[in-house]
Amino acid sequence: MNEETVKITISGQVQMVGYRWFAKQQADALGIRGYVRNSSRGDVEIIAKGKISNLENFIEYLRKGPSRARVTKIRREACDEKISFDSFRIRT
């Protein structure tokens, strides 16, 4: 299975607009595992693990975000986090 783990940071108006729930819904639909959380800087941070093609689709959904969000930037980085994820969770 061709899987990858990435760290995704979403900037813009992405807190207090349902973004974490949106990300979870999309991740569950695509079989992505990991987590999403708000950062203290006002961004949303995601650690996502899944098939590379599903991750690409996930990132495209994240660019749009929920209707009240305004995404200005998405940064994707390779992630060496060795944690095994069994689902996608919202962290507080």
HTML snippet that shows the backbone in 3Dmol.js (N, CA, C, O; Angstrom):
<script src="https://3Dmol.org/build/3Dmol-min.js"></script>
<div id="view" style="width:600px;height:400px;position:relative"></div>
<script>
const pdb = `
ATOM      1  N   MET A   1       0.850  -1.184   0.000  1.00  0.00           N
ATOM      2  CA  MET A   1       0.000   0.000   0.000  1.00  0.00           C
ATOM      3  C   MET A   1       0.891   1.241   0.000  1.00  0.00           C
ATOM      4  O   MET A   1       1.786   1.343   0.839  1.00  0.00           O
ATOM      5  N   ASN A   2       0.676   2.171  -0.900  1.00  0.00           N
ATOM      6  CA  ASN A   2       1.474   3.359  -1.070  1.00  0.00           C
ATOM      7  C   ASN A   2       0.941   4.479  -0.180  1.00  0.00           C
ATOM      8  O   ASN A   2       0.136   5.297  -0.625  1.00  0.00           O
ATOM      9  N   GLU A   3       1.390   4.520   1.085  1.00  0.00           N
ATOM     10  CA  GLU A   3       0.898   5.509   2.037  1.00  0.00           C
ATOM     11  C   GLU A   3       1.978   6.516   2.391  1.00  0.00           C
ATOM     12  O   GLU A   3       3.173   6.276   2.218  1.00  0.00           O
ATOM     13  N   GLU A   4       1.520   7.638   2.888  1.00  0.00           N
ATOM     14  CA  GLU A   4       2.409   8.720   3.270  1.00  0.00           C
ATOM     15  C   GLU A   4       1.798   9.417   4.484  1.00  0.00           C
ATOM     16  O   GLU A   4       0.581   9.401   4.669  1.00  0.00           O
ATOM     17  N   THR A   5       2.644  10.025   5.302  1.00  0.00           N
ATOM     18  CA  THR A   5       2.178  10.856   6.414  1.00  0.00           C
ATOM     19  C   THR A   5       2.673  12.266   6.161  1.00  0.00           C
ATOM     20  O   THR A   5       3.854  12.477   5.885  1.00  0.00           O
ATOM     21  N   VAL A   6       1.762  13.237   6.257  1.00  0.00           N
ATOM     22  CA  VAL A   6       2.108  14.630   6.008  1.00  0.00           C
ATOM     23  C   VAL A   6       1.575  15.520   7.124  1.00  0.00           C
ATOM     24  O   VAL A   6       0.581  15.206   7.779  1.00  0.00           O
ATOM     25  N   LYS A   7       2.262  16.633   7.318  1.00  0.00           N
ATOM     26  CA  LYS A   7       1.772  17.688   8.200  1.00  0.00           C
ATOM     27  C   LYS A   7       1.250  18.798   7.294  1.00  0.00           C
ATOM     28  O   LYS A   7       1.949  19.252   6.388  1.00  0.00           O
ATOM     29  N   ILE A   8       0.020  19.228   7.545  1.00  0.00           N
ATOM     30  CA  ILE A   8      -0.616  20.263   6.742  1.00  0.00           C
ATOM     31  C   ILE A   8      -0.976  21.422   7.661  1.00  0.00           C
ATOM     32  O   ILE A   8      -1.617  21.222   8.693  1.00  0.00           O
ATOM     33  N   THR A   9      -0.572  22.617   7.298  1.00  0.00           N
ATOM     34  CA  THR A   9      -0.913  23.808   8.065  1.00  0.00           C
ATOM     35  C   THR A   9      -1.764  24.702   7.177  1.00  0.00           C
ATOM     36  O   THR A   9      -1.353  25.066   6.075  1.00  0.00           O
ATOM     37  N   ILE A  10      -2.960  25.056   7.661  1.00  0.00           N
ATOM     38  CA  ILE A  10      -3.893  25.879   6.901  1.00  0.00           C
ATOM     39  C   ILE A  10      -3.977  27.238   7.577  1.00  0.00           C
ATOM     40  O   ILE A  10      -4.258  27.330   8.772  1.00  0.00           O
ATOM     41  N   SER A  11      -3.731  28.297   6.805  1.00  0.00           N
ATOM     42  CA  SER A  11      -3.770  29.662   7.327  1.00  0.00           C
ATOM     43  C   SER A  11      -4.941  30.420   6.733  1.00  0.00           C
ATOM     44  O   SER A  11      -5.450  30.073   5.667  1.00  0.00           O
ATOM     45  N   GLY A  12      -5.358  31.455   7.435  1.00  0.00           N
ATOM     46  CA  GLY A  12      -6.460  32.304   6.996  1.00  0.00           C
ATOM     47  C   GLY A  12      -7.503  32.385   8.095  1.00  0.00           C
ATOM     48  O   GLY A  12      -7.191  32.239   9.277  1.00  0.00           O
ATOM     49  N   GLN A  13      -8.730  32.616   7.699  1.00  0.00           N
ATOM     50  CA  GLN A  13      -9.843  32.624   8.650  1.00  0.00           C
ATOM     51  C   GLN A  13     -10.344  31.182   8.745  1.00  0.00           C
ATOM     52  O   GLN A  13     -11.284  30.788   8.054  1.00  0.00           O
ATOM     53  N   VAL A  14      -9.694  30.406   9.618  1.00  0.00           N
ATOM     54  CA  VAL A  14      -9.972  28.976   9.676  1.00  0.00           C
ATOM     55  C   VAL A  14     -10.336  28.483  11.076  1.00  0.00           C
ATOM     56  O   VAL A  14     -10.587  27.293  11.269  1.00  0.00           O
ATOM     57  N   GLN A  15     -10.366  29.377  12.035  1.00  0.00           N
ATOM     58  CA  GLN A  15     -10.818  28.992  13.372  1.00  0.00           C
ATOM     59  C   GLN A  15     -12.175  29.622  13.630  1.00  0.00           C
ATOM     60  O   GLN A  15     -12.470  30.720  13.157  1.00  0.00           O
ATOM     61  N   MET A  16     -13.005  28.898  14.398  1.00  0.00           N
ATOM     62  CA  MET A  16     -14.359  29.351  14.740  1.00  0.00           C
ATOM     63  C   MET A  16     -15.300  29.373  13.530  1.00  0.00           C
ATOM     64  O   MET A  16     -16.285  30.111  13.518  1.00  0.00           O
ATOM     65  N   VAL A  17     -14.991  28.562  12.517  1.00  0.00           N
ATOM     66  CA  VAL A  17     -15.845  28.500  11.324  1.00  0.00           C
ATOM     67  C   VAL A  17     -16.216  27.057  10.967  1.00  0.00           C
ATOM     68  O   VAL A  17     -16.743  26.804   9.884  1.00  0.00           O
ATOM     69  N   GLY A  18     -15.943  26.110  11.874  1.00  0.00           N
ATOM     70  CA  GLY A  18     -16.270  24.709  11.608  1.00  0.00           C
ATOM     71  C   GLY A  18     -15.230  23.970  10.778  1.00  0.00           C
ATOM     72  O   GLY A  18     -15.513  22.913  10.214  1.00  0.00           O
ATOM     73  N   TYR A  19     -14.031  24.527  10.705  1.00  0.00           N
ATOM     74  CA  TYR A  19     -13.011  23.941   9.835  1.00  0.00           C
ATOM     75  C   TYR A  19     -12.566  22.557  10.303  1.00  0.00           C
ATOM     76  O   TYR A  19     -12.388  21.657   9.482  1.00  0.00           O
ATOM     77  N   ARG A  20     -12.385  22.379  11.606  1.00  0.00           N
ATOM     78  CA  ARG A  20     -11.931  21.072  12.101  1.00  0.00           C
ATOM     79  C   ARG A  20     -12.962  19.988  11.809  1.00  0.00           C
ATOM     80  O   ARG A  20     -12.598  18.870  11.445  1.00  0.00           O
ATOM     81  N   TRP A  21     -14.241  20.306  11.966  1.00  0.00           N
ATOM     82  CA  TRP A  21     -15.301  19.330  11.671  1.00  0.00           C
ATOM     83  C   TRP A  21     -15.352  19.024  10.181  1.00  0.00           C
ATOM     84  O   TRP A  21     -15.560  17.880   9.776  1.00  0.00           O
ATOM     85  N   PHE A  22     -15.160  20.062   9.369  1.00  0.00           N
ATOM     86  CA  PHE A  22     -15.099  19.877   7.917  1.00  0.00           C
ATOM     87  C   PHE A  22     -13.958  18.932   7.552  1.00  0.00           C
ATOM     88  O   PHE A  22     -14.139  18.011   6.755  1.00  0.00           O
ATOM     89  N   ALA A  23     -12.777  19.164   8.140  1.00  0.00           N
ATOM     90  CA  ALA A  23     -11.618  18.324   7.852  1.00  0.00           C
ATOM     91  C   ALA A  23     -11.878  16.878   8.266  1.00  0.00           C
ATOM     92  O   ALA A  23     -11.526  15.949   7.538  1.00  0.00           O
ATOM     93  N   LYS A  24     -12.490  16.688   9.430  1.00  0.00           N
ATOM     94  CA  LYS A  24     -12.775  15.325   9.889  1.00  0.00           C
ATOM     95  C   LYS A  24     -13.736  14.616   8.947  1.00  0.00           C
ATOM     96  O   LYS A  24     -13.526  13.451   8.609  1.00  0.00           O
ATOM     97  N   GLN A  25     -14.776  15.300   8.523  1.00  0.00           N
ATOM     98  CA  GLN A  25     -15.757  14.703   7.612  1.00  0.00           C
ATOM     99  C   GLN A  25     -15.078  14.256   6.312  1.00  0.00           C
ATOM    100  O   GLN A  25     -15.323  13.152   5.825  1.00  0.00           O
ATOM    101  N   GLN A  26     -14.232  15.114   5.764  1.00  0.00           N
ATOM    102  CA  GLN A  26     -13.541  14.781   4.519  1.00  0.00           C
ATOM    103  C   GLN A  26     -12.544  13.645   4.726  1.00  0.00           C
ATOM    104  O   GLN A  26     -12.438  12.751   3.887  1.00  0.00           O
ATOM    105  N   ALA A  27     -11.812  13.676   5.844  1.00  0.00           N
ATOM    106  CA  ALA A  27     -10.842  12.621   6.132  1.00  0.00           C
ATOM    107  C   ALA A  27     -11.535  11.264   6.271  1.00  0.00           C
ATOM    108  O   ALA A  27     -11.068  10.260   5.733  1.00  0.00           O
ATOM    109  N   ASP A  28     -12.642  11.247   6.991  1.00  0.00           N
ATOM    110  CA  ASP A  28     -13.381   9.990   7.162  1.00  0.00           C
ATOM    111  C   ASP A  28     -13.862   9.447   5.817  1.00  0.00           C
ATOM    112  O   ASP A  28     -13.806   8.241   5.574  1.00  0.00           O
ATOM    113  N   ALA A  29     -14.329  10.332   4.954  1.00  0.00           N
ATOM    114  CA  ALA A  29     -14.832   9.907   3.642  1.00  0.00           C
ATOM    115  C   ALA A  29     -13.714   9.326   2.768  1.00  0.00           C
ATOM    116  O   ALA A  29     -13.963   8.455   1.934  1.00  0.00           O
ATOM    117  N   LEU A  30     -12.489   9.808   2.962  1.00  0.00           N
ATOM    118  CA  LEU A  30     -11.361   9.375   2.123  1.00  0.00           C
ATOM    119  C   LEU A  30     -10.479   8.319   2.791  1.00  0.00           C
ATOM    120  O   LEU A  30      -9.488   7.885   2.203  1.00  0.00           O
ATOM    121  N   GLY A  31     -10.822   7.904   4.001  1.00  0.00           N
ATOM    122  CA  GLY A  31     -10.012   6.900   4.686  1.00  0.00           C
ATOM    123  C   GLY A  31      -8.690   7.430   5.207  1.00  0.00           C
ATOM    124  O   GLY A  31      -7.730   6.675   5.357  1.00  0.00           O
ATOM    125  N   ILE A  32      -8.637   8.730   5.484  1.00  0.00           N
ATOM    126  CA  ILE A  32      -7.432   9.366   6.022  1.00  0.00           C
ATOM    127  C   ILE A  32      -7.436   9.190   7.537  1.00  0.00           C
ATOM    128  O   ILE A  32      -8.474   9.338   8.183  1.00  0.00           O
ATOM    129  N   ARG A  33      -6.269   8.874   8.098  1.00  0.00           N
ATOM    130  CA  ARG A  33      -6.133   8.746   9.545  1.00  0.00           C
ATOM    131  C   ARG A  33      -5.217   9.847  10.057  1.00  0.00           C
ATOM    132  O   ARG A  33      -4.372  10.354   9.318  1.00  0.00           O
ATOM    133  N   GLY A  34      -5.385  10.219  11.326  1.00  0.00           N
ATOM    134  CA  GLY A  34      -4.541  11.249  11.926  1.00  0.00           C
ATOM    135  C   GLY A  34      -5.353  12.143  12.823  1.00  0.00           C
ATOM    136  O   GLY A  34      -6.249  11.683  13.531  1.00  0.00           O
ATOM    137  N   TYR A  35      -5.033  13.452  12.794  1.00  0.00           N
ATOM    138  CA  TYR A  35      -5.776  14.383  13.641  1.00  0.00           C
ATOM    139  C   TYR A  35      -5.723  15.806  13.091  1.00  0.00           C
ATOM    140  O   TYR A  35      -4.898  16.140  12.241  1.00  0.00           O
ATOM    141  N   VAL A  36      -6.626  16.622  13.602  1.00  0.00           N
ATOM    142  CA  VAL A  36      -6.685  18.040  13.282  1.00  0.00           C
ATOM    143  C   VAL A  36      -6.801  18.807  14.593  1.00  0.00           C
ATOM    144  O   VAL A  36      -7.462  18.350  15.525  1.00  0.00           O
ATOM    145  N   ARG A  37      -6.163  19.962  14.666  1.00  0.00           N
ATOM    146  CA  ARG A  37      -6.259  20.809  15.863  1.00  0.00           C
ATOM    147  C   ARG A  37      -6.026  22.269  15.489  1.00  0.00           C
ATOM    148  O   ARG A  37      -5.419  22.574  14.462  1.00  0.00           O
ATOM    149  N   ASN A  38      -6.516  23.156  16.334  1.00  0.00           N
ATOM    150  CA  ASN A  38      -6.231  24.576  16.195  1.00  0.00           C
ATOM    151  C   ASN A  38      -4.862  24.849  16.790  1.00  0.00           C
ATOM    152  O   ASN A  38      -4.489  24.248  17.798  1.00  0.00           O
ATOM    153  N   SER A  39      -4.115  25.749  16.174  1.00  0.00           N
ATOM    154  CA  SER A  39      -2.827  26.149  16.742  1.00  0.00           C
ATOM    155  C   SER A  39      -3.004  27.467  17.485  1.00  0.00           C
ATOM    156  O   SER A  39      -3.990  28.177  17.287  1.00  0.00           O
ATOM    157  N   SER A  40      -2.053  27.778  18.327  1.00  0.00           N
ATOM    158  CA  SER A  40      -2.110  29.032  19.083  1.00  0.00           C
ATOM    159  C   SER A  40      -1.874  30.245  18.183  1.00  0.00           C
ATOM    160  O   SER A  40      -2.149  31.373  18.591  1.00  0.00           O
ATOM    161  N   ARG A  41      -1.372  30.032  16.973  1.00  0.00           N
ATOM    162  CA  ARG A  41      -1.113  31.127  16.022  1.00  0.00           C
ATOM    163  C   ARG A  41      -2.338  31.485  15.178  1.00  0.00           C
ATOM    164  O   ARG A  41      -2.295  32.424  14.383  1.00  0.00           O
ATOM    165  N   GLY A  42      -3.424  30.737  15.353  1.00  0.00           N
ATOM    166  CA  GLY A  42      -4.627  31.006  14.570  1.00  0.00           C
ATOM    167  C   GLY A  42      -4.767  30.141  13.334  1.00  0.00           C
ATOM    168  O   GLY A  42      -5.726  30.290  12.577  1.00  0.00           O
ATOM    169  N   ASP A  43      -3.824  29.242  13.120  1.00  0.00           N
ATOM    170  CA  ASP A  43      -3.880  28.308  11.997  1.00  0.00           C
ATOM    171  C   ASP A  43      -4.588  27.025  12.428  1.00  0.00           C
ATOM    172  O   ASP A  43      -4.923  26.850  13.600  1.00  0.00           O
ATOM    173  N   VAL A  44      -4.807  26.136  11.471  1.00  0.00           N
ATOM    174  CA  VAL A  44      -5.268  24.782  11.751  1.00  0.00           C
ATOM    175  C   VAL A  44      -4.145  23.850  11.316  1.00  0.00           C
ATOM    176  O   VAL A  44      -3.605  23.979  10.218  1.00  0.00           O
ATOM    177  N   GLU A  45      -3.799  22.901  12.200  1.00  0.00           N
ATOM    178  CA  GLU A  45      -2.743  21.946  11.903  1.00  0.00           C
ATOM    179  C   GLU A  45      -3.335  20.551  11.774  1.00  0.00           C
ATOM    180  O   GLU A  45      -4.204  20.156  12.552  1.00  0.00           O
ATOM    181  N   ILE A  46      -2.854  19.812  10.783  1.00  0.00           N
ATOM    182  CA  ILE A  46      -3.338  18.457  10.535  1.00  0.00           C
ATOM    183  C   ILE A  46      -2.140  17.537  10.339  1.00  0.00           C
ATOM    184  O   ILE A  46      -1.197  17.867   9.620  1.00  0.00           O
ATOM    185  N   ILE A  47      -2.191  16.385  10.985  1.00  0.00           N
ATOM    186  CA  ILE A  47      -1.300  15.277  10.667  1.00  0.00           C
ATOM    187  C   ILE A  47      -2.190  14.252   9.981  1.00  0.00           C
ATOM    188  O   ILE A  47      -3.170  13.788  10.565  1.00  0.00           O
ATOM    189  N   ALA A  48      -1.858  13.899   8.751  1.00  0.00           N
ATOM    190  CA  ALA A  48      -2.713  13.018   7.955  1.00  0.00           C
ATOM    191  C   ALA A  48      -1.900  11.874   7.371  1.00  0.00           C
ATOM    192  O   ALA A  48      -0.807  12.074   6.842  1.00  0.00           O
ATOM    193  N   LYS A  49      -2.455  10.674   7.475  1.00  0.00           N
ATOM    194  CA  LYS A  49      -1.817   9.496   6.919  1.00  0.00           C
ATOM    195  C   LYS A  49      -2.826   8.766   6.050  1.00  0.00           C
ATOM    196  O   LYS A  49      -3.969   8.554   6.454  1.00  0.00           O
ATOM    197  N   GLY A  50      -2.396   8.383   4.850  1.00  0.00           N
ATOM    198  CA  GLY A  50      -3.280   7.654   3.960  1.00  0.00           C
ATOM    199  C   GLY A  50      -2.629   7.434   2.612  1.00  0.00           C
ATOM    200  O   GLY A  50      -1.463   7.773   2.405  1.00  0.00           O
ATOM    201  N   LYS A  51      -3.393   6.863   1.699  1.00  0.00           N
ATOM    202  CA  LYS A  51      -2.919   6.670   0.330  1.00  0.00           C
ATOM    203  C   LYS A  51      -2.604   8.037  -0.272  1.00  0.00           C
ATOM    204  O   LYS A  51      -3.304   9.018  -0.022  1.00  0.00           O
ATOM    205  N   ILE A  52      -1.557   8.081  -1.054  1.00  0.00           N
ATOM    206  CA  ILE A  52      -1.110   9.353  -1.620  1.00  0.00           C
ATOM    207  C   ILE A  52      -2.217  10.011  -2.439  1.00  0.00           C
ATOM    208  O   ILE A  52      -2.422  11.219  -2.327  1.00  0.00           O
ATOM    209  N   SER A  53      -2.926   9.251  -3.250  1.00  0.00           N
ATOM    210  CA  SER A  53      -3.999   9.846  -4.064  1.00  0.00           C
ATOM    211  C   SER A  53      -5.111  10.400  -3.182  1.00  0.00           C
ATOM    212  O   SER A  53      -5.687  11.440  -3.503  1.00  0.00           O
ATOM    213  N   ASN A  54      -5.424   9.728  -2.077  1.00  0.00           N
ATOM    214  CA  ASN A  54      -6.453  10.229  -1.162  1.00  0.00           C
ATOM    215  C   ASN A  54      -5.982  11.489  -0.442  1.00  0.00           C
ATOM    216  O   ASN A  54      -6.776  12.395  -0.192  1.00  0.00           O
ATOM    217  N   LEU A  55      -4.693  11.549  -0.109  1.00  0.00           N
ATOM    218  CA  LEU A  55      -4.151  12.755   0.516  1.00  0.00           C
ATOM    219  C   LEU A  55      -4.241  13.939  -0.432  1.00  0.00           C
ATOM    220  O   LEU A  55      -4.560  15.049  -0.005  1.00  0.00           O
ATOM    221  N   GLU A  56      -3.966  13.720  -1.710  1.00  0.00           N
ATOM    222  CA  GLU A  56      -4.070  14.804  -2.700  1.00  0.00           C
ATOM    223  C   GLU A  56      -5.507  15.326  -2.764  1.00  0.00           C
ATOM    224  O   GLU A  56      -5.730  16.537  -2.791  1.00  0.00           O
ATOM    225  N   ASN A  57      -6.473  14.416  -2.788  1.00  0.00           N
ATOM    226  CA  ASN A  57      -7.884  14.823  -2.800  1.00  0.00           C
ATOM    227  C   ASN A  57      -8.250  15.559  -1.515  1.00  0.00           C
ATOM    228  O   ASN A  57      -8.974  16.553  -1.554  1.00  0.00           O
ATOM    229  N   PHE A  58      -7.755  15.077  -0.380  1.00  0.00           N
ATOM    230  CA  PHE A  58      -8.006  15.694   0.916  1.00  0.00           C
ATOM    231  C   PHE A  58      -7.512  17.145   0.920  1.00  0.00           C
ATOM    232  O   PHE A  58      -8.216  18.049   1.370  1.00  0.00           O
ATOM    233  N   ILE A  59      -6.302  17.352   0.414  1.00  0.00           N
ATOM    234  CA  ILE A  59      -5.727  18.701   0.393  1.00  0.00           C
ATOM    235  C   ILE A  59      -6.555  19.627  -0.501  1.00  0.00           C
ATOM    236  O   ILE A  59      -6.709  20.808  -0.187  1.00  0.00           O
ATOM    237  N   GLU A  60      -7.081  19.115  -1.590  1.00  0.00           N
ATOM    238  CA  GLU A  60      -7.945  19.945  -2.445  1.00  0.00           C
ATOM    239  C   GLU A  60      -9.215  20.366  -1.698  1.00  0.00           C
ATOM    240  O   GLU A  60      -9.655  21.509  -1.825  1.00  0.00           O
ATOM    241  N   TYR A  61      -9.803  19.454  -0.923  1.00  0.00           N
ATOM    242  CA  TYR A  61     -10.961  19.822  -0.092  1.00  0.00           C
ATOM    243  C   TYR A  61     -10.559  20.875   0.933  1.00  0.00           C
ATOM    244  O   TYR A  61     -11.309  21.819   1.182  1.00  0.00           O
ATOM    245  N   LEU A  62      -9.384  20.718   1.526  1.00  0.00           N
ATOM    246  CA  LEU A  62      -8.931  21.662   2.549  1.00  0.00           C
ATOM    247  C   LEU A  62      -8.729  23.055   1.968  1.00  0.00           C
ATOM    248  O   LEU A  62      -8.925  24.045   2.673  1.00  0.00           O
ATOM    249  N   ARG A  63      -8.343  23.154   0.699  1.00  0.00           N
ATOM    250  CA  ARG A  63      -8.177  24.469   0.052  1.00  0.00           C
ATOM    251  C   ARG A  63      -9.498  25.232   0.019  1.00  0.00           C
ATOM    252  O   ARG A  63      -9.519  26.455   0.153  1.00  0.00           O
ATOM    253  N   LYS A  64     -10.591  24.508  -0.160  1.00  0.00           N
ATOM    254  CA  LYS A  64     -11.911  25.138  -0.216  1.00  0.00           C
ATOM    255  C   LYS A  64     -12.418  25.448   1.184  1.00  0.00           C
ATOM    256  O   LYS A  64     -12.856  26.567   1.456  1.00  0.00           O
ATOM    257  N   GLY A  65     -12.360  24.460   2.076  1.00  0.00           N
ATOM    258  CA  GLY A  65     -12.837  24.636   3.441  1.00  0.00           C
ATOM    259  C   GLY A  65     -14.345  24.792   3.501  1.00  0.00           C
ATOM    260  O   GLY A  65     -15.016  24.805   2.469  1.00  0.00           O
ATOM    261  N   PRO A  66     -14.879  24.911   4.711  1.00  0.00           N
ATOM    262  CA  PRO A  66     -16.313  25.142   4.859  1.00  0.00           C
ATOM    263  C   PRO A  66     -16.670  26.549   4.363  1.00  0.00           C
ATOM    264  O   PRO A  66     -15.785  27.380   4.158  1.00  0.00           O
ATOM    265  N   SER A  67     -17.936  26.806   4.175  1.00  0.00           N
ATOM    266  CA  SER A  67     -18.374  28.054   3.536  1.00  0.00           C
ATOM    267  C   SER A  67     -17.939  29.316   4.291  1.00  0.00           C
ATOM    268  O   SER A  67     -17.717  30.348   3.659  1.00  0.00           O
ATOM    269  N   ARG A  68     -17.811  29.266   5.601  1.00  0.00           N
ATOM    270  CA  ARG A  68     -17.441  30.463   6.372  1.00  0.00           C
ATOM    271  C   ARG A  68     -15.929  30.661   6.470  1.00  0.00           C
ATOM    272  O   ARG A  68     -15.480  31.688   6.979  1.00  0.00           O
ATOM    273  N   ALA A  69     -15.148  29.713   6.002  1.00  0.00           N
ATOM    274  CA  ALA A  69     -13.681  29.815   6.074  1.00  0.00           C
ATOM    275  C   ALA A  69     -13.137  30.605   4.888  1.00  0.00           C
ATOM    276  O   ALA A  69     -13.747  30.669   3.821  1.00  0.00           O
ATOM    277  N   ARG A  70     -11.982  31.197   5.109  1.00  0.00           N
ATOM    278  CA  ARG A  70     -11.239  31.884   4.048  1.00  0.00           C
ATOM    279  C   ARG A  70      -9.801  31.397   4.123  1.00  0.00           C
ATOM    280  O   ARG A  70      -9.009  31.901   4.920  1.00  0.00           O
ATOM    281  N   VAL A  71      -9.464  30.419   3.297  1.00  0.00           N
ATOM    282  CA  VAL A  71      -8.120  29.848   3.301  1.00  0.00           C
ATOM    283  C   VAL A  71      -7.211  30.741   2.470  1.00  0.00           C
ATOM    284  O   VAL A  71      -7.500  31.025   1.308  1.00  0.00           O
ATOM    285  N   THR A  72      -6.103  31.184   3.077  1.00  0.00           N
ATOM    286  CA  THR A  72      -5.148  32.022   2.352  1.00  0.00           C
ATOM    287  C   THR A  72      -3.873  31.275   1.988  1.00  0.00           C
ATOM    288  O   THR A  72      -3.168  31.661   1.055  1.00  0.00           O
ATOM    289  N   LYS A  73      -3.571  30.195   2.732  1.00  0.00           N
ATOM    290  CA  LYS A  73      -2.332  29.461   2.464  1.00  0.00           C
ATOM    291  C   LYS A  73      -2.433  28.055   3.040  1.00  0.00           C
ATOM    292  O   LYS A  73      -2.987  27.851   4.120  1.00  0.00           O
ATOM    293  N   ILE A  74      -1.890  27.091   2.307  1.00  0.00           N
ATOM    294  CA  ILE A  74      -1.759  25.721   2.804  1.00  0.00           C
ATOM    295  C   ILE A  74      -0.299  25.321   2.638  1.00  0.00           C
ATOM    296  O   ILE A  74       0.283  25.441   1.560  1.00  0.00           O
ATOM    297  N   ARG A  75       0.272  24.845   3.730  1.00  0.00           N
ATOM    298  CA  ARG A  75       1.657  24.357   3.685  1.00  0.00           C
ATOM    299  C   ARG A  75       1.642  22.861   3.968  1.00  0.00           C
ATOM    300  O   ARG A  75       1.031  22.408   4.937  1.00  0.00           O
ATOM    301  N   ARG A  76       2.307  22.112   3.130  1.00  0.00           N
ATOM    302  CA  ARG A  76       2.389  20.647   3.273  1.00  0.00           C
ATOM    303  C   ARG A  76       3.848  20.272   3.476  1.00  0.00           C
ATOM    304  O   ARG A  76       4.724  20.708   2.728  1.00  0.00           O
ATOM    305  N   GLU A  77       4.101  19.456   4.501  1.00  0.00           N
ATOM    306  CA  GLU A  77       5.458  19.018   4.812  1.00  0.00           C
ATOM    307  C   GLU A  77       5.461  17.514   5.030  1.00  0.00           C
ATOM    308  O   GLU A  77       4.466  16.941   5.474  1.00  0.00           O
ATOM    309  N   ALA A  78       6.577  16.882   4.717  1.00  0.00           N
ATOM    310  CA  ALA A  78       6.731  15.469   5.063  1.00  0.00           C
ATOM    311  C   ALA A  78       6.739  15.363   6.578  1.00  0.00           C
ATOM    312  O   ALA A  78       7.211  16.267   7.268  1.00  0.00           O
ATOM    313  N   CYS A  79       6.224  14.276   7.085  1.00  0.00           N
ATOM    314  CA  CYS A  79       6.130  14.092   8.527  1.00  0.00           C
ATOM    315  C   CYS A  79       6.716  12.746   8.903  1.00  0.00           C
ATOM    316  O   CYS A  79       6.357  11.718   8.329  1.00  0.00           O
ATOM    317  N   ASP A  80       7.613  12.758   9.861  1.00  0.00           N
ATOM    318  CA  ASP A  80       8.245  11.529  10.314  1.00  0.00           C
ATOM    319  C   ASP A  80       7.589  10.980  11.572  1.00  0.00           C
ATOM    320  O   ASP A  80       8.136  10.086  12.219  1.00  0.00           O
ATOM    321  N   GLU A  81       6.424  11.506  11.922  1.00  0.00           N
ATOM    322  CA  GLU A  81       5.736  11.051  13.134  1.00  0.00           C
ATOM    323  C   GLU A  81       5.440   9.555  13.000  1.00  0.00           C
ATOM    324  O   GLU A  81       4.807   9.127  12.035  1.00  0.00           O
ATOM    325  N   LYS A  82       5.893   8.781  13.954  1.00  0.00           N
ATOM    326  CA  LYS A  82       5.804   7.315  13.881  1.00  0.00           C
ATOM    327  C   LYS A  82       4.583   6.765  14.613  1.00  0.00           C
ATOM    328  O   LYS A  82       4.517   5.562  14.866  1.00  0.00           O
ATOM    329  N   ILE A  83       3.639   7.595  14.952  1.00  0.00           N
ATOM    330  CA  ILE A  83       2.446   7.142  15.651  1.00  0.00           C
ATOM    331  C   ILE A  83       1.530   6.420  14.672  1.00  0.00           C
ATOM    332  O   ILE A  83       1.360   6.850  13.531  1.00  0.00           O
ATOM    333  N   SER A  84       0.952   5.336  15.123  1.00  0.00           N
ATOM    334  CA  SER A  84       0.004   4.591  14.306  1.00  0.00           C
ATOM    335  C   SER A  84      -1.405   5.119  14.591  1.00  0.00           C
ATOM    336  O   SER A  84      -1.853   5.125  15.737  1.00  0.00           O
ATOM    337  N   PHE A  85      -2.078   5.550  13.564  1.00  0.00           N
ATOM    338  CA  PHE A  85      -3.428   6.100  13.715  1.00  0.00           C
ATOM    339  C   PHE A  85      -4.448   5.069  13.253  1.00  0.00           C
ATOM    340  O   PHE A  85      -4.245   4.399  12.240  1.00  0.00           O
ATOM    341  N   ASP A  86      -5.544   4.942  13.996  1.00  0.00           N
ATOM    342  CA  ASP A  86      -6.604   4.023  13.582  1.00  0.00           C
ATOM    343  C   ASP A  86      -7.838   4.766  13.062  1.00  0.00           C
ATOM    344  O   ASP A  86      -8.765   4.151  12.534  1.00  0.00           O
ATOM    345  N   SER A  87      -7.841   6.094  13.216  1.00  0.00           N
ATOM    346  CA  SER A  87      -8.967   6.910  12.754  1.00  0.00           C
ATOM    347  C   SER A  87      -8.495   8.353  12.640  1.00  0.00           C
ATOM    348  O   SER A  87      -7.319   8.643  12.860  1.00  0.00           O
ATOM    349  N   PHE A  88      -9.399   9.250  12.300  1.00  0.00           N
ATOM    350  CA  PHE A  88      -9.086  10.672  12.236  1.00  0.00           C
ATOM    351  C   PHE A  88      -9.834  11.356  13.374  1.00  0.00           C
ATOM    352  O   PHE A  88     -11.046  11.189  13.512  1.00  0.00           O
ATOM    353  N   ARG A  89      -9.117  12.127  14.189  1.00  0.00           N
ATOM    354  CA  ARG A  89      -9.711  12.724  15.378  1.00  0.00           C
ATOM    355  C   ARG A  89      -9.529  14.246  15.399  1.00  0.00           C
ATOM    356  O   ARG A  89      -8.613  14.803  14.793  1.00  0.00           O
ATOM    357  N   ILE A  90     -10.432  14.876  16.114  1.00  0.00           N
ATOM    358  CA  ILE A  90     -10.318  16.307  16.386  1.00  0.00           C
ATOM    359  C   ILE A  90      -9.667  16.439  17.760  1.00  0.00           C
ATOM    360  O   ILE A  90     -10.166  15.904  18.750  1.00  0.00           O
ATOM    361  N   ARG A  91      -8.561  17.151  17.806  1.00  0.00           N
ATOM    362  CA  ARG A  91      -7.887  17.414  19.081  1.00  0.00           C
ATOM    363  C   ARG A  91      -8.154  18.845  19.508  1.00  0.00           C
ATOM    364  O   ARG A  91      -8.249  19.752  18.681  1.00  0.00           O
ATOM    365  N   THR A  92      -8.272  19.027  20.790  1.00  0.00           N
ATOM    366  CA  THR A  92      -8.504  20.387  21.308  1.00  0.00           C
ATOM    367  C   THR A  92      -7.243  20.957  21.908  1.00  0.00           C
ATOM    368  O   THR A  92      -7.247  22.089  22.392  1.00  0.00           O
TER     369      THR A  92
END
`;
const viewer = $3Dmol.createViewer("view");
viewer.addModel(pdb, "pdb");
viewer.setStyle({}, {cartoon: {color: "spectrum"}});
viewer.zoomTo();
viewer.render();
</script>
